Structure formats: C-alpha cells, structure tokens
C-alpha cells in the first residue's frame, strides 16, 4: 500500500508510520524534516511546508493509495487537498478531533452520533467545518474520504491543563504545585499513541471506512486527572503537589483557557468505539498509564535541558495557587 502521511512524525502520527511499516506499507512523509527519532527503514521523505504551495503541489504528481492528513485544521486547507488529490487517491483520511463534540456533552458516553457542535473552541469548530467540507466532496464523488477523531493521545508529552505540558513538567521538577481544574475526579480518556496506531493502520485501504466518521480512543475507559498528574510526577521521580481550582475561576482569570477547558478537558468523557471495531476488528490497549508516561518523561527530561520557563505564565500560576490556598 502506497501511503502518504502529511505530517507523520508528530505526537500521534509517529507511532502510526511504524505500525504501517510493520504491515508492509510503503510510506512517504511530507513534512519539514525536523524529527530526530529514527524512521522505519525504507521511509521516503519529501521535505516541504504546507504553507509553500509550490512544494505542496508536487504531491499531486503521483498516485497514492491513501493520503493521511494530520496537518489540516480548517475548510480552506481541506478544500485545497480536495482540489489537489481528486482522482489521485484511493482514500483520503482526515485527522479531525473528538473535541468537535458539543459541550457540555449530552452523555458522558460518546458515540459518533453525538452532535459535533463545540461552541467553546474555534479549533474544534474549524475541524467540524472541515469534516463537513470533506464529506460533501465525498458524496459528490470528488474524493473518497474517511474522517477520524482522536481524543487525547500522547507519546512524548504530558497533558496541559491550565499550563502547557512542558511547563507543568518544569513545575513538578522544581517542586512547585501544579493546577488541576475542578476537584480532579472527572474521568478523562487518555490514549497512548501506540494503542491508537494499531487499529488506525487497519483503516487504511479499508473499503468499509469510506464515507464514514469514527473516533478512535481507549474504549470506554478513563483516568481521573488526579491519577494522571500523580502518574506524571511519578514518571519524573518527584512528588505530586496538586492544587484544585474551579474551572470557571481559571477561565475568568485567563480567558484563553476557555477552549482547552470548557471546550474540552473540563467535561468527563468516555468513548464507545463499537463503530470502528466493526470495521477494523477488536483492539485493546497494551500500554499502561505508568509505562506510557515513563516513556514521555524521557523526551521531557531531554527538552528540559533547554527549556526556558515563561516567567509571566508561572507567576500567574503562582498567584492563582496562592489565592486558592489562602481560602483553606
């Protein structure tokens, strides 16, 4: 199978190219060539930038069995792909996001039929509009499309909540408390990229996936945020100092958190993966939370060698934590 990955070395896609290579796929990557980790033997790399139309359009000079698009975020980007790859691809697989589902969710157990109408996060709204653009093109016979919605999937990173993941890691390593939204008991679906990749590659070239939308996550299982961040600290070999602050308080104090919190992580969610299992067969996770975060910690410690803490961001976090602790 001749597979083009647009991206291919990111937090999710790096595991996917290795899983595809294990199945004998012929893999080509289009990206900026910045990955320092080893690629599967025989991987072809085309260096370029999606923002550079000249380099991007060269991809249309070849026929692809599958194009996996990890780097498009809005309708204009996918419309360019429709125009570029029409008649030149057997399957166009668009990586959307499970954050497209409306918030608050109608049920904490989500299926693909849940409304895709997230009013809190522009990122999610644009992904949803991109999905609509692609499915319309599929119905018109212009390009064969599969939509895939990952939820929170990780490999090299810790999760970010009120602060980005590397900033939370920096705080943990320096003995500083980290902020958890709410009381930390909300269930969250957290999937390792290797567990995502194995069923993902069984979608490629799969006729049963054409014209369909799936999410792909840890099936009907979640960890709470206290568990996740305690495991992050343990992976770094330090103590977890967790401070709980109401989501509404965090968003009022820092409005740019609205998307990440009210549009995503503030709500409990479990995903029913029955639909994708009917197409690719059964799958179960093999990477434990502790194992996965220990692997991420290796990358994080390396990045910490050159990490420069944002003094303003950490000062804000310190003020929020001090105010919360003063209540007790």
N, C-alpha and C positions, 0 to 999 in steps of 0.2 A: 504494500500500500504506500503510495507516494503522498506524504503528508507534509504540509507547510504549516509551521507554527509562526504566527506573528506575535513576537514575544519569545516565549519558550524557555526563558531562564529565570523567571520570576518566582514569587513565593509559592504559587500553585503549579505553574507550568513546568518547572524544572523536573519535578517528580514525574509529570506526565510524559515528557520526552523519554525518560528512562524506562517507564513502563511500556511505552510504544516500541522502543528498541528491543525490549525483551520479547515482544511478539513478532519481531522481524520487520517492523515498519521501516521504510526508507524515509528519513527525517531531514527536513530542511528548515532552518531557522532564519527569520528576518528580524534583526534587531541591531543594536548599536555595538554589540560585541564586547560588553563590559563584564561579563560573567568570568569569575576566576576559578570556578569549580569545574571539574572535568565533565566533558560532554560524552555521550555514548559514542563508541567507535563508529566511524563512517558518517557521522552527522555533517551535513553540509551547512555552512554558514554564509548568508548573504548579509553583509553589513550595510545598514542604511537607517534612515529615520523616517517615521511615518509622516512627519511634517514636510519632508522633501518629496514633492510629487514625482520628480524625475526618477529618484531611486526606487520609490514605491511602485511606480507603474511598470518597472521591469518585471515584477512578479507575474504580470499578465501575459508574458511571452511564453509561458509554459502551462501545461495542463496538470491539474492537481486532483488526486482522488479526494482529498479532504483539505480544507483550509480551516485551521483553528485560530480564531481571532480573540486574543487575550487583551488587546490594547485599544479597543474602540469603546467610547463612552457616551456617544450621543448620536442622534439621527444623521447628521451630515457625514460622520465617519463611516457609518454602515452603508449609507447611500453611495458613497464613493466605492466601497467594496462591491456593492451590487453591480454598479456600472463597470467595475474593473474585471470581476470574476465571472460575470454572466456567461454561460456557455463554456466555461473553462474549469469548472469544478464539479465533482460529483456530490459533495456535501460541504456546506459552509456551516461551521459550528461556532456560534457566538457565545462567548462567556459573558453572561449577564450577572445578576446578583440576587440572592434571596432577600436582600434588603428592599426589593421592589414591593414586597407585600405591604398592604396598608397597616398603619399603626394608629391606635392600638389594635392588635390582631383580634379578629372575631373569635378565635380559638387559639389556645397556646399550642395545639397540634395543627401543623400546617400541611396542606396538600397544595398541588399546583393550581387547584381551582380557587384558592383564596384570592380576593381582589388584589391586583397589582397597582396600587394607588397610594404610594407613600407621599404624604403631603409635607413631611418634615425635612426632607433631604433632597436637594437638587440633583445630587449624584444618582440617587435611586430613580427619581423621576425621569432623568435623561436615559438611564438604562431601560426603563419601561417603554419610553417612546421609541428607542432604538429597536426593541423587540417588535413593536407594532409595525415599524417600517419594514423589517425583515420578513415578518410573517405575511404581510401584504404582498411583498415581492415573491414569496414562495407560492402563495395562492394564485398569483398571476402567471406562474410558470417561468419566472425570470431566473431564479436561483434556488436550489434545494437547501433548505435551512433546518438546522436544529438549534434550539435555544437551551442553554444550560445555566442554572442558577446555583452557584456555590454559596454556602453561608460562610461563617468564619473558618477559614482554612489556613493552616500555619506550617512553617518548616524552619525558617531562620529567625523568626521574630517572636517576641512576647506581645500579648494584646495591649492595645492602647485604649484607655478609657477617658479620663479627664486629661491625661497627658499621653503623648505617643509612647509606644512600647519601649524604645531605647531610653527615653527619659525616665520611665518607671524603673527600668533595669538599673540606670545610674543611681536613682534614689535608693533602691534596695542595696546596692553595693556600698553606698555611703552611709548606711544605717539610718536613712531618712524614711518616714512613713509615706505610704502611697494612698491615694484616694480611691475608694470604691464607691460607686454610685448606689444609693439605696442602702439596704442592710446587708447586701452581698449574698442573699439567699436565692435570688432569681436564677432560674435554670437557663443555661446558655449552651447551645450546640457548638461544639469546638472540635474540628476535624483535622487530623494530620494530613498533609499533602500526599503522603504515600498511600493512605487509605482512600483518598479521593481518586488518585491516579489509576488504580487497578480497575475500577468499574468505568472510569472515564474512557479509557482506551477501547473498551468494548462497545462504546457508542460509535466509534469511527468506522465508517463504511457500513453501518448497520441500517438497513432499509427501514426497520421498524422505528427508527429515531427521526425520520424525515418529517418535517412539518409539525414536530412535537416540541413541547416545553417540559423540561424536567428540573427539579432541584436534586442536588447530589451532596449528601451530608452524612454524618454519623446518624444512623437510623434510630429515631425515637429514643434518643438518649441525650442527656445534658449534664454538665457540671455546674455547680453554682460558682459565683465569682470569688467567694472566699476560698473555695477549693482551688480555683485556677491560680489565684495570686499567691496562695500558700505554696503551691507546686512550683511557681516561678521562682520564689525565694529559695526553696529547697534545691532547685536546679543550679542556683548560683552559690549554694552553700552558706546562705545567710538567713537571718530571722525575718519573718514577715511581720511588718508593722502596718496594719491596715486601719485606715480611718474612714468611717462611713459618713457620707454626706448625701442629703436628698438630691435626687436628680434635678428637681425644679430649682433648687438653690444653685447648683452648678451651672445650669443653663442661664439663669438670671445673671450670674456673676460673669459668665463667659459665653455670650450668645452663639459663638461659632461652634459650640458643642452640641447645638440642637440636633444636627443631622446624625452625628455619631451616637448620641444618647436617645433622644426622643424618636429619631428616625430609625433606630436600630437596637442598640445594646440595652436599653432600659427595660425592654419587654421580654418576659420569658418566652421561649420558643423551642418546640421540638418538631422535627420534620419527619413526616411519613414518606418514606422512599419507595413505597409499593409500586408506583408507576414505573420508575426507572428499573426496578428489579424485574418487572415483567418483560422488559426489553433486553437487558444485559445479563440477567440471571442473578442469583443470590450473591451477596458480598457481605463481609463482616470486617470490622476494624481489627487490626493487629498491633497497632502502635498505642501503647498506654499513654495517658497524660504525662506521667512522670518521665517515661522514656522519650517522648516527643519533645518535652521542654528541656530535658538534658541536652538533646541534640541542638535545639535552638540556642541554648546557653553557650555552646562552643562558638557559634557565629557571633553572638552578642559580646562575649568577652574579647574577641578579636576587634570588633568595632569600638569597644570602649577604650582601646589603646589610643584612638584618635578622636574620640567623641568630645565635643565641646558643649558643655551644658548651657542652655539658654537661661541666663541669669534672671531675666524678667519672668519667664514661664515658671521657673522654680520658686521665685519669690511669691508669685501669685498662689502657687500650690501651698507654700508655707503659711501664707496669710489665711487661706481657706481652712487649712488644718488647725491652725491656732484658734481660729474663731469657733470651729466645731468643738475642739477640746475644751474651750472655755465654758461651754454650756454644761459640761459634766462636773 
